[in-house]
């Protein structure tokens, strides 16, 4: 659950930090952040 919260905070930060980003950029960043979350899960073995 903690990884989800980290991912959610990063997505919200992206959306508020770069409001001019296109929807495609939003999707790409969300996917990249999801992959980052997967790596964190493996690193912390959750």
C-alpha positions in Angstrom: 0.0 0.0 0.0 2.9 2.4 0.7 4.2 2.0 -2.8 0.8 3.1 -4.1 0.8 6.2 -2.0 4.3 7.1 -3.2 3.1 6.6 -6.8 0.0 8.7 -6.2 2.0 11.5 -4.7 4.4 11.5 -7.6 1.6 11.5 -10.2 -0.1 14.4 -8.4 3.2 16.3 -8.2 3.7 15.7 -11.9 0.2 17.0 -12.7 0.5 20.1 -10.6 4.1 20.7 -11.5 3.5 20.5 -15.2 -0.1 21.6 -15.9 0.8 22.4 -19.6 1.7 18.7 -20.3 -0.4 17.0 -23.0 -2.5 14.0 -22.1 0.0 11.7 -23.9 2.8 13.0 -21.6 0.6 12.4 -18.6 0.0 8.8 -19.6 3.7 8.2 -20.4 4.8 9.6 -17.0 2.1 7.6 -15.1 3.4 4.4 -16.8 7.0 5.3 -16.0 6.1 6.0 -12.4 4.3 2.7 -12.3 7.4 0.9 -13.5 9.3 2.8 -10.8 6.8 1.5 -8.2 7.4 -2.0 -9.4 11.1 -1.6 -9.0 10.6 -0.3 -5.5 8.4 -3.3 -4.7 11.2 -5.7 -5.8 13.8 -3.7 -3.9 11.9 -3.7 -0.7 10.4 -7.2 -1.3 6.9 -6.3 -0.5 
